[in-house]
């Protein structure tokens, strides 16, 4: 797919992104708390290099960390900054490709790449480039946190869809409105890549309007991603599961080598 397609996917999704969560603010707090516990220090300089509309970045800022957010989507990064300001938080954001981060060497204590963002990169060369940039902007012994879908399980089953998620909104006058989100997955012949169709059904005057966005992912298994991280200069790599961390996806945790 063209490089711009990922930015286009999230530019189109930006205004409705919070609707994929039953309660976005609750998710911000829950994910921020789980990631803060992994960071384990106060006021860390954190780069969220796939910040989207700010779910994890805002959550970490609520815990007092000095967070910078970048995203391939200019509209998503701009919304993250607005959402943080609305909550009285400071969050610097910019549009940037994680393969070409606009920061000096050793700038951050922690780099975060959450919410299955890295697998938008579809080749080993691109993933290596992104990991090398994350390593470059980390101080020695800095912390890397990457979350992906549980691809070891998904590669065995190769599901064709995800269950629907329902977001409920009550405006106090018209009663409850619901938005339904689900995905269809179309696996490539190589068994590792898949095209995703992201469906949102939104209420529209007693009927439903449908929005469909499309993108592609690489189902990176855990051993493969850990090996690529080691090649990029990360050490002490390990996978931590949701049951242990309280975060909603498996997390690759590693340190920048000396």
C-alpha positions as CSV (number, residue, x, y, z in Angstrom):
1,X,0.0,0.0,0.0
2,X,1.2,3.6,-0.5
3,X,3.0,5.1,2.5
4,X,0.4,7.9,2.7
5,X,-2.4,5.3,3.2
6,X,-1.7,4.9,6.9
7,X,-1.8,8.6,7.6
8,X,-5.0,8.9,5.5
9,X,-6.6,6.0,7.5
10,X,-6.0,7.9,10.8
11,X,-6.7,11.3,9.4
12,X,-10.2,10.0,8.5
13,X,-10.7,8.2,11.8
14,X,-9.5,11.1,14.0
15,X,-12.9,12.7,14.8
16,X,-14.5,9.3,15.6
17,X,-11.5,7.5,17.2
18,X,-12.8,7.9,20.8
19,X,-16.0,6.0,19.7
20,X,-14.0,2.7,19.5
21,X,-13.9,2.7,23.3
22,X,-16.9,2.1,25.5
23,X,-15.5,4.9,27.8
24,X,-12.5,6.7,26.4
25,X,-11.6,8.6,29.5
26,X,-11.7,5.4,31.6
27,X,-9.3,3.8,29.0
28,X,-7.0,6.8,29.3
29,X,-6.8,6.5,33.0
30,X,-6.5,2.7,33.0
31,X,-3.8,2.6,30.3
32,X,-1.9,5.5,31.8
33,X,-1.8,3.8,35.1
34,X,-0.5,0.5,33.7
35,X,2.2,2.2,31.7
36,X,3.2,4.5,34.6
37,X,3.8,1.4,36.7
38,X,6.1,0.0,34.0
39,X,8.1,3.2,33.8
40,X,8.6,3.2,37.5
41,X,10.1,6.7,37.9
42,X,8.6,10.1,38.3
43,X,8.5,12.8,35.6
44,X,10.2,10.7,32.9
45,X,10.8,12.3,29.5
46,X,8.5,10.1,27.4
47,X,8.1,10.0,23.6
48,X,4.9,8.4,22.4
49,X,5.9,7.9,18.7
50,X,2.4,6.7,17.7
51,X,0.3,8.9,19.9
52,X,-2.9,8.9,17.9
53,X,-5.5,11.1,19.6
54,X,-3.6,10.8,22.9
55,X,-5.0,7.8,24.7
56,X,-1.6,6.7,26.2
57,X,0.1,10.1,26.1
58,X,-2.6,11.8,28.0
59,X,-2.7,8.9,30.5
60,X,1.0,9.3,31.2
61,X,0.8,13.1,31.4
62,X,-1.9,12.6,34.1
63,X,0.8,10.8,36.1
64,X,3.2,13.7,35.8
65,X,5.4,12.5,33.0
66,X,6.8,15.0,30.5
67,X,5.3,13.6,27.3
68,X,5.9,14.4,23.7
69,X,3.6,12.8,21.1
70,X,4.2,12.2,17.4
71,X,2.0,10.5,14.9
72,X,2.0,9.9,11.1
73,X,-1.4,11.5,11.1
74,X,-1.3,15.3,11.4
75,X,-5.0,15.5,12.4
76,X,-4.6,12.8,15.1
77,X,-1.5,14.6,16.6
78,X,-3.4,17.9,16.6
79,X,-6.4,16.4,18.3
80,X,-4.1,14.8,21.0
81,X,-2.8,18.3,21.8
82,X,-6.3,19.7,22.0
83,X,-7.6,16.9,24.2
84,X,-4.6,17.3,26.6
85,X,-5.2,21.1,26.8
86,X,-8.9,20.5,27.5
87,X,-7.8,18.4,30.6
88,X,-5.3,21.1,31.7
89,X,-2.3,19.1,30.6
90,X,0.8,20.0,28.6
91,X,1.4,17.7,25.6
92,X,3.7,18.7,22.8
93,X,2.7,17.0,19.6
94,X,3.9,16.9,16.0
95,X,3.3,14.9,12.8
96,X,6.3,12.6,12.3
97,X,7.2,9.2,10.8
98,X,8.6,6.8,13.5
99,X,11.3,5.8,11.0
100,X,12.5,9.5,10.9
101,X,12.0,11.0,14.4
102,X,12.8,14.7,14.6
103,X,14.7,14.6,17.9
104,X,18.4,14.6,18.9
105,X,20.2,11.5,20.2
106,X,19.5,10.4,23.7
107,X,16.6,12.8,24.2
108,X,14.1,10.5,26.1
109,X,14.0,8.3,29.1
110,X,11.2,6.2,27.6
111,X,9.9,5.6,24.1
112,X,6.4,4.2,23.7
113,X,4.8,2.7,20.6
114,X,1.5,1.3,21.6
115,X,-1.9,0.2,20.2
116,X,-0.5,-2.1,17.5
117,X,1.1,0.8,15.6
118,X,4.4,-0.7,14.7
119,X,2.8,-3.5,12.6
120,X,1.6,-0.9,10.1
121,X,5.2,-1.2,8.8
122,X,5.0,-4.0,6.4
123,X,8.7,-5.1,5.9
124,X,11.6,-6.0,8.1
125,X,13.5,-3.1,6.6
126,X,10.9,-0.6,7.8
127,X,10.6,-2.1,11.2
128,X,14.4,-2.1,11.7
129,X,14.4,1.6,10.6
130,X,11.8,2.5,13.2
131,X,13.4,0.5,16.0
132,X,16.8,2.1,15.2
133,X,15.2,5.5,15.5
134,X,13.6,4.6,18.8
135,X,17.0,3.4,20.1
136,X,18.7,6.5,18.8
137,X,16.5,9.0,20.7
138,X,16.7,7.0,23.9
139,X,19.3,7.6,26.5
140,X,21.5,4.7,27.4
141,X,19.5,2.2,29.5
142,X,16.3,4.0,28.4
143,X,13.1,2.0,28.4
144,X,11.3,0.8,25.2
145,X,7.6,-0.2,25.4
146,X,5.8,-1.6,22.3
147,X,2.4,-3.1,22.3
148,X,0.9,-5.2,19.6
149,X,-2.1,-7.5,19.1
150,X,-1.5,-11.1,20.4
151,X,-0.2,-12.2,17.0
152,X,1.1,-15.6,18.1
153,X,-2.5,-16.6,18.8
154,X,-3.9,-14.7,15.8
155,X,-1.4,-16.3,13.4
156,X,-2.7,-19.8,14.5
157,X,-6.4,-18.9,14.0
158,X,-6.3,-16.2,11.3
159,X,-9.7,-14.7,12.3
160,X,-11.8,-13.0,9.6
161,X,-13.3,-10.4,12.0
162,X,-13.4,-8.9,15.4
163,X,-16.4,-8.8,17.8
164,X,-18.4,-5.6,17.7
165,X,-17.7,-2.9,20.3
166,X,-20.5,-0.5,21.4
167,X,-20.0,3.1,22.5
168,X,-23.0,4.6,24.3
169,X,-23.6,8.3,24.4
170,X,-26.3,10.0,26.5
171,X,-26.9,13.7,25.7
172,X,-29.6,14.3,28.3
173,X,-32.3,15.1,25.7
174,X,-32.5,12.5,23.0
175,X,-31.7,9.5,25.2
176,X,-29.0,7.0,24.5
177,X,-27.2,6.8,21.2
178,X,-24.9,3.9,20.3
179,X,-22.0,3.6,17.9
180,X,-20.9,0.1,16.8
181,X,-17.3,-0.6,15.7
182,X,-16.0,-3.9,14.2
183,X,-13.3,-5.0,11.8
184,X,-13.1,-7.4,8.9
185,X,-9.7,-9.0,8.2
186,X,-8.6,-10.3,4.8
187,X,-5.4,-12.4,5.1
188,X,-2.8,-12.3,2.3
189,X,-1.5,-15.5,0.7
190,X,1.7,-15.2,2.8
191,X,-0.3,-15.8,5.9
192,X,1.4,-12.9,7.8
193,X,-0.1,-9.7,6.3
194,X,-3.8,-8.7,6.3
195,X,-5.9,-6.0,5.0
196,X,-8.3,-4.5,7.6
197,X,-11.7,-2.9,7.0
198,X,-12.7,-0.8,9.9
199,X,-16.5,-0.3,10.1
200,X,-18.3,2.2,12.3
201,X,-22.1,2.3,12.4
202,X,-23.2,5.7,13.7
203,X,-26.8,6.8,14.5
204,X,-28.3,9.1,11.9
205,X,-31.9,10.2,12.6
206,X,-33.3,6.8,13.4
207,X,-31.2,5.1,10.8
208,X,-27.5,4.1,10.6
209,X,-24.8,5.7,8.7
210,X,-21.7,3.5,7.9
211,X,-18.1,4.7,7.7
212,X,-15.5,2.3,6.4
213,X,-11.7,2.8,6.5
214,X,-9.1,0.5,5.2
215,X,-5.4,-0.2,6.0
216,X,-2.9,-3.1,6.1
217,X,-0.9,-4.7,8.9
218,X,1.9,-7.2,9.3
219,X,1.1,-9.8,12.0
220,X,4.5,-9.8,13.7
221,X,5.0,-12.7,16.0
222,X,6.6,-12.1,19.4
223,X,9.9,-13.9,18.7
224,X,10.3,-12.1,15.4
225,X,9.7,-8.6,16.9
226,X,12.0,-9.4,19.9
227,X,14.7,-10.5,17.5
228,X,14.4,-7.3,15.5
229,X,14.6,-5.2,18.7
230,X,17.8,-7.0,19.6
231,X,19.3,-6.3,16.2
232,X,18.5,-2.6,16.8
233,X,20.6,-2.6,20.0
234,X,18.0,-3.3,22.7
235,X,18.7,-5.7,25.6
236,X,16.8,-7.4,28.3
237,X,13.8,-7.9,25.9
238,X,10.8,-9.6,27.3
239,X,7.1,-9.9,26.6
240,X,4.7,-9.0,29.4
241,X,1.1,-10.1,29.1
242,X,-2.1,-8.1,30.0
243,X,-2.8,-10.3,33.0
244,X,0.5,-9.2,34.6
245,X,0.6,-5.5,33.5
246,X,-3.1,-4.5,33.4
247,X,-2.5,-3.1,29.9
248,X,-4.9,-4.3,27.2
249,X,-2.3,-5.7,24.8
250,X,0.9,-7.7,25.1
251,X,3.9,-5.4,25.7
252,X,7.5,-5.8,24.5
253,X,9.7,-4.3,27.2
254,X,13.4,-3.7,26.5
255,X,16.3,-1.4,27.4
256,X,18.6,0.6,25.1
257,X,22.0,-1.0,25.2
258,X,25.1,1.0,26.1
